[in-house]
């Protein structure tokens, strides 16, 4: 299912912040996470673990107790499902290696894996929003996530409400982000 | 150009560690970076900046001086082009916000943007390898990257040598990475 070209999906994906009440089929949710399996990772450690939250009570608890504060995520009240993206850190790669090079590899890996699932969701007609501002401790408690597992991001997912259809956001131009052979040199 | 479905591209992408001598057309390189423009980022900060290194002398310097050490990247000597993925950090999002939530948002953003370009390269028949083990200081010097810009990853890119064609690596099964409503609970 889903049959769009890469370019079309990349350009279709956007942050969706208001959802219809409609539920998401479990098979659809599996296809979405399935796409993350194929992301690359440092030394193929595949740190990603996903808890998909469909239980109405837990969805409400996540909204009420882990979102809010300085950054308001009040819009997320309409999300029918949350995906909690977690990372199982490898001692060698994510602790020793990352420390030596000052690069938190598992966040790069998770960024790639999460992006796969956002793209797949967009292809299947679902809207998502990648949420970085949430209370980890509360989520850990609600979903019984062991201390050895890092909680990296929260993703809201659902069918977009027609009331709030938004266009994708503005982007920097290519010549602002692409340089040739030296930082700041135009590519052509 | 490029016309594959998302699923096909996601399954085709793999790490390629031996390249043909063949050069890469500049228009192709632009299309590849163009795909990264559309990645999501925390508060739409779009931290990504890419230095594409095609100059033979600089490519050689990167290989000789920034790779190697504990982790050998000797295979990278055949790469005709390197892409240096950098991040311009926002004070509000990437310093204050990241500190408060203990999540380095710009690494997640960069992971997503880099994955876009790896997928686009795969669609266009190019092989890539995402390299995390390199000497940042050396790269900074060779490419005159300002101190305000963080160097996040190095990506080798080229047409795969037929001598070394590899299959994609093994993956965890879906039931090892996907849980329902609670960490460790089977999805079905």
Interface residues (C-beta under 8 A of the other chain):
Chain A: X2 X3 X4 X5 X6 X7 X9 X10 X11 X13 X15 X26 X29 X30 X33 X34 X35 X36 X37 X38 X39 X40 X42 X44 X46 X48 X49 X50 X51 X52 X53 X54 X55 X58 X70 X86 X97 X100 X101 X102 X103 X104 X105 X107 X108 X109 X110 X111 X112 X114 X115 X116 X118 X119 X120 X123 X130 X132 X133 X134 X136 X143 X144 X145 X146 X149 X152 X153 X168 X169 X170 X171 X172 X174 X177 X178 X179 X180 X181 X182 X183 X184 X187 X188
Chain B: X2 X3 X4 X5 X6 X7 X9 X10 X11 X13 X15 X26 X29 X30 X33 X34 X35 X36 X37 X38 X39 X40 X42 X44 X46 X48 X49 X50 X51 X52 X53 X54 X55 X58 X70 X71 X86 X97 X100 X101 X102 X103 X104 X105 X107 X108 X109 X110 X111 X112 X114 X115 X116 X118 X119 X120 X123 X130 X132 X133 X134 X136 X143 X144 X145 X146 X149 X152 X153 X168 X169 X170 X171 X172 X174 X177 X178 X179 X180 X181 X182 X183 X184 X187 X188
